[in-house]
Amino acid sequence: MAVADKILSLVPAEPGWRAVYGGEFAGESELARVVAWALVEEDDGDRRLVGMVVDPNDGTQIVPAPDAASTTASLFERYGFKSL
């Protein structure tokens, strides 16, 4: 989500949703719980759904999953669901 993107709507996510991150090497992967789904509008008017997670570098912030990669697993790959 770019700085100019605007959140239009925010809803809680079911507990099983995760953001999946990968690293440069095979063993470097991490999961982050998606706490909410945001409908965002970009500068050009396009809309998309984005998972929101707790920032791995600042536990007081909730940020878009694609922007929340850690130093170990720096590449956002996808969303996944695993029932609890």
Secondary structure in CASP SS format (residue, H / E / C, confidence):
PFRMAT SS
TARGET T0000
AUTHOR 0000-0000-0000
METHOD secondary structure of the structure
MODEL  1
M C 1.00
A C 1.00
V C 1.00
A C 1.00
D C 1.00
K E 1.00
I E 1.00
L E 1.00
S E 1.00
L E 1.00
V E 1.00
P E 1.00
A C 1.00
E C 1.00
P C 1.00
G C 1.00
W E 1.00
R E 1.00
A E 1.00
V E 1.00
Y E 1.00
G E 1.00
G C 1.00
E C 1.00
F C 1.00
A C 1.00
G C 1.00
E C 1.00
S E 1.00
E E 1.00
L E 1.00
A E 1.00
R E 1.00
V C 1.00
V C 1.00
A E 1.00
W E 1.00
A E 1.00
L E 1.00
V E 1.00
E E 1.00
E C 1.00
D C 1.00
D C 1.00
G C 1.00
D C 1.00
R E 1.00
R E 1.00
L E 1.00
V E 1.00
G E 1.00
M E 1.00
V E 1.00
V E 1.00
D C 1.00
P C 1.00
N C 1.00
D C 1.00
G C 1.00
T C 1.00
Q C 1.00
I E 1.00
V E 1.00
P E 1.00
A H 1.00
P H 1.00
D H 1.00
A C 1.00
A C 1.00
S C 1.00
T C 1.00
T C 1.00
A C 1.00
S C 1.00
L E 1.00
F E 1.00
E E 1.00
R E 1.00
Y E 1.00
G E 1.00
F E 1.00
K C 1.00
S C 1.00
L C 1.00
END
